[in-house]
Amino acid sequence: MENNNDKKDMLESEYLELVNQLQEKFNVNEMKFKETNKKIMKMKRDLSVIYGLVRSMDTTIIGGVDLPDEFCAVWDLLSSNTQDIAEVHLFTGKIEGDNYEEILHINVDFN
């Protein structure tokens, strides 16, 4: 009978040890997830700033400033690529944990 109690105690202690290990792994993964989301938000903010600057320059170039054709061609390429990237990464989709309302507010400011 005593042998049975020892086995039961051993199983309980093994179970508790496994649960603690699982909790530690979960905490590490959750920390990595939050850290990754912070990096994504920073990149989205940086991309928003770049998008805003490109849009401002578009207005300047369209405003009749006389620039070389080569520069305008390269600028048009940069502008269209920036617009495409912003549409994919800022204006559509949602990554869990994002403060999407903040991103939409940033987007409205640049439109």
N, C-alpha and C positions, 0 to 999 in steps of 0.2 A: 504493500500500500504506500509506504514511504517512497519507494522507487518511482511510483506513478506521480507523486507530488513533485519530485525532483525533475522529472521529465516535463511536467506541466510548467514549472518555474523556468526551466531552460527554454522552453518554447516561447513563453511570454517575454523573456529577456531578449531572445533572438528577434522576436517580432518587434519589440520596442526599438532595438538597434536598427533594424531595417527601416522602420518608420522614420527614425531620426536621420538616417542617411538619405532617404527619399526627400525629406523636408529640406535638408541642406542642398541637395541637387536642385530642387524646385526654387529655392531662394536664389541660388547662383543664376539659374536660367531667367528668372524674373528680373534680376538686376541687369543681366545682359540685354534683355528685351527692352527695358526702360532706357538703357544707355543708347541702344540702337535707335530707338524712337526719337531721343533727343538729338542725335546726329542727323536724322532725317529731317526733323523740323528746322534745324539750323541750315541745312542745305536748301530747303524750300524757301526759307527767308532770304538766303543769299541769291538764289535764283530769281526771287521776286524783285530784288534790288536790281539785278542785271537786266531783267525784263523791263523794268521801269526806265532804266537809263537808255536802253535801246529804243524804247518807244519815244522818249524825249528827243533823242537824236534823230529819229525818223521825222519828227515834226520839224526839226531844224533843217534837215536835208530837203524835205518837201516844201519848206517855207521859202525856197528860192535861192538858197545860198549856192553860189557857183563853185562846184567841186569837180575834180577830174572824173571822167567817165569810169576809169578803172576803180577809183575809190568807191563810187556809187554802186558799181557792180558787186564789189566785195561786200559793201555795206548791206545791199539787198539780200545777199546770201546769208550774212550773219543775222539780219533781222528776221528773215523767214525761218531759219533754223531755231532761233531763240523763241519765236512764236510757237513753233511746233513742239519744242521741248516744254515750254510753259503750259501749253494746252494738255499735254500728257501728264505732267507731273504736278501741276498746280491746280488746273481747272477741272480735272476729272479724277476719279478714283479716290479712295480713302484708305489710309493705313490705320489700323486699329491703334488707338491711343493718340491720334492726331487731334489737335484742337481745330477742327475743320472750319468753325465759324471765324477763327482768326485768319485762316488762309483765305477764306472768301472775302473778308474785309480788306485784306491786302490786295487781292485781285481787283476788287471794285475800285480801289484808289488808283490803279494804273490804267483803268479802261477809259 
